[in-house]
Amino acid sequence: MRATFDDSLVTGNELIDGQHKELIEKINKLVSCCEEGGGKLEAIKMLDYLADYTDFHFKAEEELQEKVGYPGLEEHRKKHEEFKKSVSELHDMLAEEEGPTDAFVQAVNKNVIEWLYGHIKGFDCSVATYMNLNSIPELI
């Protein structure tokens, strides 16, 4: 399964939407690497890059939420930590195997792609709604 950035994932914030597109691109590269027989080291490298980009992206989101006084920031941070833990668990799973397995790809689909879709459509879009309702257009 490949992730796709579509209209249901648009928050209306150009910076965040651009980062979501980049994040989806990184996820798809990881899945492609696994499905096309990429080796363990290549898959680990892709997963590490995904983890690094995720940290960068989450910091940007949280800084934006602080700036606009978003009341759900702490809950949002907890969700980000859950995702980081899932990526760490995927790293452990990959490290224990000789290479990316079908089970690993299924775990990426469930714990990364499905999580990301739900998170953007729920949490991230709620931040955009908050910003719109509170007339904070310069940040949207």
N, CA, C and O of each residue as an XYZ file, in Angstrom:
560
protein
N       0.849     -1.182      0.000
C       0.000      0.000      0.000
C       0.892      1.242      0.000
O       1.839      1.333      0.782
N       0.599      2.150     -0.839
C       1.314      3.414     -0.895
C       0.438      4.492     -0.264
O      -0.788      4.461     -0.376
N       1.076      5.425      0.387
C       0.362      6.570      0.942
C       0.171      7.598     -0.163
O       1.016      7.731     -1.048
N      -0.925      8.312     -0.112
C      -1.235      9.331     -1.102
C      -1.716     10.582     -0.386
O      -2.575     10.514      0.493
N      -1.160     11.717     -0.766
C      -1.631     12.986     -0.217
C      -2.792     13.442     -1.083
O      -2.618     13.736     -2.265
N      -3.984     13.499     -0.485
C      -5.157     13.949     -1.226
C      -5.844     15.073     -0.459
O      -5.368     15.497      0.594
N      -6.964     15.550     -0.992
C      -7.657     16.692     -0.395
C      -8.092     16.451      1.044
O      -8.229     17.406      1.809
N      -8.312     15.195      1.432
C      -8.746     14.911      2.802
C      -7.634     15.167      3.820
O      -7.890     15.211      5.023
N      -6.403     15.336      3.337
C      -5.264     15.564      4.228
C      -4.825     17.028      4.266
O      -3.886     17.371      4.984
N      -5.486     17.880      3.514
C      -5.111     19.289      3.454
C      -5.558     19.992      4.731
O      -6.734     19.963      5.095
N      -4.586     20.632      5.413
C      -4.912     21.397      6.616
C      -5.136     22.865      6.293
O      -5.794     23.581      7.048
N      -4.587     23.309      5.173
C      -4.683     24.708      4.806
C      -3.449     25.505      5.200
O      -3.326     26.676      4.839
N      -2.539     24.885      5.933
C      -1.282     25.539      6.297
C      -0.227     25.045      5.317
O       0.087     23.855      5.287
N       0.317     25.949      4.521
C       1.244     25.545      3.453
C       2.475     24.820      3.983
O       2.915     23.828      3.402
N       3.027     25.314      5.083
C       4.215     24.685      5.662
C       3.906     23.248      6.099
O       4.627     22.315      5.746
N       2.845     23.087      6.857
C       2.494     21.765      7.379
C       2.075     20.836      6.244
O       2.482     19.674      6.225
N       1.277     21.318      5.304
C       0.874     20.479      4.172
C       2.088     20.052      3.354
O       2.172     18.903      2.918
N       3.022     20.966      3.147
C       4.240     20.621      2.419
C       5.045     19.557      3.149
O       5.582     18.638      2.530
N       5.125     19.687      4.461
C       5.850     18.684      5.245
C       5.123     17.346      5.241
O       5.766     16.297      5.216
N       3.807     17.366      5.265
C       3.050     16.114      5.179
C       3.315     15.420      3.843
O       3.478     14.200      3.798
N       3.359     16.189      2.765
C       3.673     15.609      1.450
C       5.059     14.973      1.466
O       5.249     13.870      0.954
N       6.018     15.668      2.052
C       7.385     15.147      2.144
C       7.419     13.881      3.003
O       8.109     12.919      2.665
N       6.688     13.883      4.095
C       6.623     12.724      4.982
C       6.042     11.522      4.242
O       6.546     10.406      4.371
N       4.998     11.746      3.477
C       4.389     10.669      2.697
C       5.366     10.148      1.652
O       5.430      8.943      1.406
N       6.122     11.045      1.039
C       7.135     10.624      0.071
C       8.175      9.715      0.740
O       8.576      8.704      0.165
N       8.608     10.076      1.951
C       9.594      9.265      2.684
C       9.019      7.891      3.033
O       9.709      6.878      2.928
N       7.762      7.864      3.446
C       7.106      6.598      3.772
C       7.051      5.715      2.530
O       7.358      4.525      2.597
N       6.664      6.291      1.409
C       6.565      5.518      0.171
C       7.929      4.986     -0.280
O       8.016      3.887     -0.827
N       8.971      5.750     -0.055
C      10.317      5.267     -0.394
C      10.687      4.073      0.479
O      11.307      3.123      0.001
N      10.314      4.115      1.745
C      10.572      2.986      2.633
C       9.811      1.749      2.163
O      10.383      0.662      2.081
N       8.534      1.909      1.857
C       7.725      0.778      1.396
C       8.277      0.227      0.082
O       8.385     -0.988     -0.085
N       8.621      1.106     -0.840
C       9.191      0.660     -2.122
C      10.478     -0.115     -1.911
O      10.691     -1.159     -2.527
N      11.327      0.391     -1.050
C      12.588     -0.279     -0.742
C      12.329     -1.702     -0.251
O      13.013     -2.641     -0.656
N      11.354     -1.847      0.605
C      11.033     -3.168      1.170
C      10.416     -4.090      0.129
O      10.786     -5.260      0.032
N       9.486     -3.568     -0.643
C       8.783     -4.394     -1.620
C       9.652     -4.766     -2.820
O       9.417     -5.786     -3.467
N      10.647     -3.942     -3.114
C      11.494     -4.197     -4.279
C      12.753     -4.963     -3.918
O      13.698     -5.028     -4.704
N      12.761     -5.537     -2.734
C      13.882     -6.385     -2.344
C      15.096     -5.655     -1.843
O      16.204     -6.193     -1.853
N      14.895     -4.423     -1.402
C      16.018     -3.685     -0.821
C      16.545     -4.424      0.398
O      15.782     -5.081      1.106
N      17.793     -4.324      0.636
C      18.400     -5.018      1.754
C      18.087     -4.377      3.089
O      17.488     -3.305      3.176
N      18.512     -5.072      4.114
C      18.275     -4.632      5.486
C      18.893     -3.260      5.746
O      18.248     -2.387      6.325
N      20.131     -3.071      5.321
C      20.797     -1.800      5.576
C      20.103     -0.638      4.876
O      19.982      0.450      5.439
N      19.652     -0.869      3.656
C      18.944      0.179      2.920
C      17.624      0.520      3.613
O      17.261      1.690      3.735
N      16.908     -0.518      4.067
C      15.639     -0.290      4.754
C      15.856      0.435      6.080
O      15.074      1.316      6.439
N      16.907      0.075      6.808
C      17.216      0.754      8.070
C      17.543      2.225      7.802
O      17.107      3.110      8.538
N      18.304      2.472      6.756
C      18.654      3.846      6.392
C      17.392      4.653      6.085
O      17.264      5.796      6.523
N      16.467      4.063      5.338
C      15.219      4.749      4.993
C      14.372      4.992      6.246
O      13.779      6.059      6.400
N      14.319      4.011      7.130
C      13.549      4.151      8.363
C      14.172      5.224      9.259
O      13.454      6.013      9.872
N      15.496      5.254      9.335
C      16.183      6.291     10.110
C      15.880      7.679      9.549
O      15.633      8.622     10.302
N      15.902      7.794      8.232
C      15.610      9.080      7.606
C      14.175      9.498      7.891
O      13.905     10.670      8.154
N      13.248      8.530      7.838
C      11.854      8.804      8.150
C      11.733      9.285      9.598
O      11.004     10.238      9.875
N      12.435      8.640     10.510
C      12.394      9.029     11.925
C      12.934     10.450     12.107
O      12.352     11.249     12.841
N      14.032     10.756     11.446
C      14.619     12.099     11.553
C      13.674     13.165     10.993
O      13.501     14.228     11.588
N      13.069     12.869      9.847
C      12.165     13.851      9.243
C      10.919     14.021     10.110
O      10.388     15.124     10.240
N      10.464     12.926     10.696
C       9.301     12.981     11.583
C       9.588     13.895     12.775
O       8.749     14.716     13.145
N      10.772     13.754     13.374
C      11.145     14.636     14.486
C      11.112     16.102     14.060
O      10.567     16.953     14.763
N      11.699     16.381     12.906
C      11.712     17.737     12.363
C      10.285     18.265     12.182
O       9.969     19.388     12.576
N       9.438     17.437     11.583
C       8.060     17.841     11.298
C       7.265     18.060     12.581
O       6.560     19.060     12.716
N       7.379     17.130     13.518
C       6.622     17.262     14.764
C       7.032     18.519     15.525
O       6.184     19.187     16.116
N       8.308     18.844     15.518
C       8.766     20.075     16.182
C       8.138     21.298     15.531
O       7.722     22.228     16.222
N       8.068     21.299     14.205
C       7.458     22.426     13.491
C       5.981     22.556     13.845
O       5.491     23.661     14.078
N       5.276     21.434     13.884
C       3.857     21.472     14.246
C       3.661     21.989     15.669
O       2.803     22.835     15.922
N       4.462     21.475     16.582
C       4.306     21.858     17.982
C       4.670     23.326     18.204
O       4.036     24.002     19.014
N       5.672     23.821     17.499
C       6.017     25.241     17.597
C       4.874     26.111     17.085
O       4.557     27.139     17.683
N       4.261     25.703     15.989
C       3.117     26.438     15.446
C       1.972     26.444     16.456
O       1.338     27.477     16.671
N       1.711     25.300     17.070
C       0.625     25.202     18.039
C       0.899     26.077     19.267
O      -0.016     26.703     19.802
N       2.142     26.119     19.704
C       2.505     27.006     20.814
C       2.265     28.454     20.432
O       1.730     29.236     21.217
N       2.665     28.801     19.225
C       2.558     30.182     18.741
C       1.112     30.662     18.709
O       0.833     31.824     19.007
N       0.189     29.767     18.347
C      -1.216     30.171     18.230
C      -2.020     29.880     19.493
O      -3.218     30.158     19.542
N      -1.371     29.324     20.513
C      -2.066     29.033     21.766
C      -3.058     27.896     21.661
O      -4.107     27.923     22.304
N      -2.740     26.901     20.860
C      -3.660     25.771     20.659
C      -3.845     25.011     21.975
O      -2.864     24.551     22.561
N      -5.084     24.875     22.445
C      -5.319     24.255     23.753
C      -5.067     22.741     23.795
O      -4.922     22.182     24.882
N      -5.014     22.082     22.667
C      -4.803     20.633     22.642
C      -3.350     20.232     22.421
O      -3.074     19.094     22.041
N      -2.424     21.148     22.653
C      -1.006     20.892     22.365
C      -0.458     19.679     23.118
O       0.224     18.848     22.519
N      -0.735     19.562     24.394
C      -0.160     18.445     25.169
C      -0.672     17.097     24.670
O       0.095     16.139     24.574
N      -1.949     17.017     24.356
C      -2.498     15.771     23.808
C      -1.870     15.468     22.451
O      -1.575     14.315     22.135
N      -1.673     16.504     21.663
C      -1.058     16.355     20.341
C       0.380     15.842     20.499
O       0.818     14.963     19.757
N       1.101     16.398     21.468
C       2.476     15.935     21.739
C       2.492     14.457     22.115
O       3.377     13.715     21.689
N       1.522     14.032     22.906
C       1.446     12.617     23.310
C       1.254     11.729     22.090
O       1.848     10.655     22.002
N       0.435     12.168     21.160
C       0.221     11.398     19.933
C       1.507     11.325     19.117
O       1.821     10.284     18.540
N       2.241     12.414     19.069
C       3.522     12.405     18.366
C       4.484     11.417     19.028
O       5.210     10.704     18.336
N       4.492     11.371     20.342
C       5.366     10.435     21.052
C       4.966      8.991     20.766
O       5.827      8.119     20.641
N       3.665      8.737     20.663
C       3.186      7.392     20.311
C       3.729      6.976     18.949
O       4.168      5.841     18.763
N       3.694      7.900     18.012
C       4.183      7.597     16.675
C       5.684      7.314     16.701
O       6.152      6.362     16.076
N       6.434      8.141     17.425
C       7.876      7.927     17.531
C       8.170      6.549     18.119
O       9.102      5.868     17.692
N       7.376      6.150     19.089
C       7.555      4.824     19.690
C       7.287      3.737     18.653
O       8.018      2.748     18.594
N       6.254      3.908     17.840
C       5.941      2.934     16.792
C       7.082      2.814     15.791
O       7.428      1.711     15.365
N       7.666      3.948     15.418
C       8.787      3.928     14.474
C       9.991      3.236     15.114
O      10.712      2.499     14.441
N      10.209      3.465     16.393
C      11.295      2.793     17.103
C      11.067      1.280     17.140
O      12.003      0.500     16.965
N       9.830      0.878     17.367
C       9.494     -0.549     17.373
C       9.702     -1.169     15.991
O      10.137     -2.316     15.881
N       9.392     -0.414     14.944
C       9.639     -0.892     13.583
C      11.136     -1.063     13.355
O      11.572     -2.017     12.710
N      11.906     -0.141     13.882
C      13.364     -0.226     13.768
C      13.857     -1.508     14.454
O      14.686     -2.234     13.905
N      13.345     -1.773     15.646
C      13.716     -2.999     16.377
C      13.315     -4.245     15.597
O      14.070     -5.215     15.520
N      12.115     -4.206     15.020
C      11.617     -5.338     14.238
C      12.526     -5.604     13.043
O      12.866     -6.750     12.750
N      12.908     -4.550     12.373
C      13.766     -4.674     11.203
C      15.162     -5.165     11.601
O      15.769     -5.972     10.896
N      15.655     -4.679     12.720
C      16.984     -5.078     13.185
C      17.046     -6.569     13.522
O      18.098     -7.193     13.384
N      15.925     -7.137     13.962
C      15.880     -8.548     14.346
C      15.788     -9.485     13.142
O      16.072    -10.676     13.263
N      15.401     -8.967     12.007
C      15.225     -9.790     10.811
C      16.445     -9.672      9.900
O      17.293     -8.798     10.077
N      16.509    -10.571      8.924
C      17.596    -10.502      7.938
C      17.368     -9.403      6.920
O      18.295     -8.967      6.237
N      16.156     -8.971      6.828
C      15.779     -7.917      5.898
C      14.309     -7.615      6.073
O      13.645     -8.242      6.899
N      13.784     -6.665      5.313
C      12.370     -6.325      5.442
C      11.474     -7.486      5.006
O      11.615     -8.011      3.901
N      10.568     -7.871      5.873
C       9.654     -8.974      5.606
C       8.269     -8.431      5.249
O       8.010     -7.233      5.364
N       7.387     -9.331      4.815
C       6.000     -8.928      4.562
C       5.359     -8.408      5.848
O       4.581     -7.454      5.819
N       5.690     -9.036      6.968
C       5.145     -8.589      8.254
C       5.600     -7.170      8.577
O       4.840     -6.373      9.127
N       6.853     -6.864      8.227
C       7.367     -5.516      8.454
C       6.592     -4.507      7.610
O       6.192     -3.456      8.111
N       6.379     -4.822      6.333
C       5.635     -3.920      5.446
C       4.205     -3.729      5.962
O       3.676     -2.618      5.929
N       3.584     -4.804      6.434
C       2.236     -4.695      7.003
C       2.245     -3.797      8.234
O       1.322     -3.009      8.437
N       3.286     -3.914      9.055
C       3.399     -3.066     10.241
C       3.589     -1.599      9.843
O       3.046     -0.706     10.494
N       4.352     -1.350      8.786
C       4.515      0.023      8.289
C       3.157      0.562      7.843
O       2.807      1.703      8.144
N       2.397     -0.260      7.127
C       1.075      0.182      6.669
C       0.174      0.544      7.843
O      -0.492      1.579      7.828
N       0.159     -0.317      8.863
C      -0.733     -0.096     10.001
C      -0.218      1.013     10.920
O      -0.969      1.921     11.277
N       1.041      0.945     11.296
C       1.574      1.824     12.330
C       2.123      3.148     11.810
O       2.401      4.053     12.597
N       2.282      3.269     10.506
C       2.785      4.515      9.950
C       1.736      5.146      9.035
O       1.269      6.253      9.304
N       1.366      4.458      7.967
C       0.448      5.057      6.994
C      -0.940      5.294      7.592
O      -1.463      6.407      7.530
N      -1.531      4.252      8.167
C      -2.881      4.416      8.728
C      -2.873      5.413      9.884
O      -3.788      6.225     10.021
N      -1.823      5.345     10.720
C      -1.735      6.289     11.833
C      -1.652      7.717     11.307
O      -2.348      8.608     11.794
N      -0.796      7.927     10.311
C      -0.602      9.269      9.775
C      -1.901      9.822      9.194
O      -2.254     10.974      9.450
N      -2.611      9.011      8.418
C      -3.881      9.468      7.863
C      -4.831      9.902      8.979
O      -5.407     10.988      8.926
N      -4.987      9.050      9.981
C      -5.892      9.372     11.087
C      -5.446     10.607     11.845
O      -6.271     11.429     12.245
N      -4.157     10.737     12.042
C      -3.620     11.868     12.793
C      -3.828     13.184     12.043
O      -4.264     14.176     12.628
N      -3.519     13.187     10.770
C      -3.684     14.420      9.988
C      -5.160     14.807      9.921
O      -5.517     15.962     10.152
N      -6.013     13.833      9.604
C      -7.442     14.128      9.452
C      -8.093     14.543     10.767
O      -9.063     15.301     10.767
N      -7.573     14.056     11.874
C      -8.136     14.393     13.175
C      -7.403     15.535     13.842
O      -7.891     16.665     13.872
N      -6.240     15.241     14.372
C      -5.496     16.219     15.170
C      -5.033     17.424     14.365
O      -5.277     18.563     14.764
N      -4.372     17.192     13.240
C      -3.811     18.311     12.496
C      -4.899     19.204     11.898
O      -4.764     20.428     11.886
N      -5.954     18.603     11.413
C      -7.043     19.420     10.867
C      -7.762     20.187     11.975
O      -8.301     21.265     11.725
N      -7.779     19.644     13.203
C      -8.402     20.380     14.310
C      -7.587     21.628     14.654
O      -8.149     22.647     15.054
N      -6.275     21.550     14.499
C      -5.426     22.724     14.718
C      -5.764     23.787     13.668
O      -5.902     24.966     13.994
N      -5.896     23.367     12.415
C      -6.238     24.305     11.339
C      -7.605     24.938     11.590
O      -7.788     26.135     11.370
N      -8.554     24.138     12.045
C      -9.888     24.664     12.359
C      -9.803     25.688     13.486
O     -10.421     26.750     13.418
N      -9.038     25.362     14.515
C      -8.835     26.290     15.633
C      -8.272     27.614     15.127
O      -8.736     28.686     15.515
N      -7.271     27.528     14.261
C      -6.648     28.737     13.730
C      -7.648     29.551     12.905
O      -7.682     30.778     12.994
N      -8.459     28.859     12.106
C      -9.457     29.560     11.293
C     -10.517     30.221     12.168
O     -10.894     31.369     11.934
N     -10.992     29.500     13.165
C     -12.039     30.026     14.049
C     -11.546     31.195     14.887
O     -12.331     32.054     15.287
N     -10.259     31.225     15.148
C      -9.689     32.291     15.963
C      -9.009     33.367     15.122
O      -8.253     34.191     15.637
N      -9.289     33.345     13.825
C      -8.803     34.370     12.905
C      -7.296     34.583     13.011
O      -6.825     35.680     13.311
N      -6.559     33.518     12.760
C      -5.102     33.595     12.767
C      -4.622     33.302     11.339
O      -3.887     32.341     11.111
N      -5.043     34.140     10.379
C      -4.744     33.861      8.977
C      -3.269     33.938      8.600
O      -2.838     33.253      7.672
N      -2.491     34.756      9.297
C      -1.083     34.890      8.909
C      -0.309     33.592      9.112
O       0.782     33.436      8.564
N      -0.844     32.675      9.874
C      -0.167     31.406     10.113
C      -0.790     30.257      9.354
O      -0.314     29.126      9.448
N      -1.834     30.519      8.610
C      -2.540     29.450      7.901
C      -2.010     29.329      6.495
O      -2.474     28.484      5.730
